[in-house]
Amino acid sequence: MQNTAQPLNDMLVSKSLSAADYVPTLDAMLSRTLARIALKKEQGLRTPDELWIVDHNDVYTLGQAGKEEHILQRTNTPIIKTDRGGQVTWHGHGQLVIYWLFDLESLGWSVRNMVSHAEQAIEDVVNDCLKSHASNSVNTSADISAHARRDAPGVYLYSHLNTASNDKAQPLTELPTDDAIMLGKIASLGFKIKHGFSYHGVAINLDCDLSAFNAINPCGYAGMQMLRLADFVAMDRQTQDEQLAAQVAEKSMPAMTNCLSYEQVTKKLIDNIAKRHAGHIQLRALAPK
């Protein structure tokens, strides 16, 4: 189901799709992108960019240059060949997928700029969640931070063994120190560029069932450990309306008031991306190769 477009700024809108099958979504993305390209080329019109927030039904997608050897086990989940970059990945419920339908030329962004903005937006939001909503069951959340890597697109979680660095209030956005251990990958990226317009986007594991990744080499990396935010922060799958209804029914604040909802994380990320799109958040220095 597609909701009405919501304006985020003068040249950016968001749309939401729930329980979305992959092929119709891809077809709609491509159709919209081709229409925007035509309007720009034929009439010189700049159309608003779009962020599609998608809750996909279970699917494996294989990138344009994807190798079937990275599919380790065939399951009942469909495997769809697609036109984005990258290898094989999984999409499904509990994972936040955001497609970036951007006119890069009008934004003045290179492809590298877009990828870096995507990675840094995820870093910002995941680090904020780790800092503000640490789960009581994960005592080390304060020593974990999210960072991108130049050698492998995406966002990864690192554990910092040298806790003395935390006493100095080192910003979570700084690059991992030499003593940091990579725990695994929490977000994947895969874009397609056509005549300067982007589509496809990012996937962040919030509270999905990670066992789906066992049937593949995620993003083509054998043995890559996939992570989800719910294992590091307290998360509640109830919507905000459901949480409010539960509070009213109990006539008291519930015990898990510090829980993050799927919708709250989505809003944090959309807000961050919108600020970047409007030029209010600049790129940080990239991690070394």
Secondary structure, 3 states (H helix, E strand, C coil): CECCCEEEECCEEEEEEEEECHHHHHHHHHHHHHHHHHHHHHHCCCCCEEEEEEEECCEEEECCCCCHHHECCCCCCCEEECCCCCCEEEECCCEEEEEEECEHHHHCCCHHHHHHHHHHHHHHHHHHHHHHCECCCCCCHHHEEEEECCCCCCEEEEEECCCHHHHCCCCCCCCCCCCEEEEEEEEEEEEEEECCEEEEEEEEECCCCHHHHHHECHHHCCCCCECCHHHCECEECCCHHHHHHHHHHHCCCCCCCCCEEHHHHHHHHHHHHHHHHCCCCCCCCCCCC
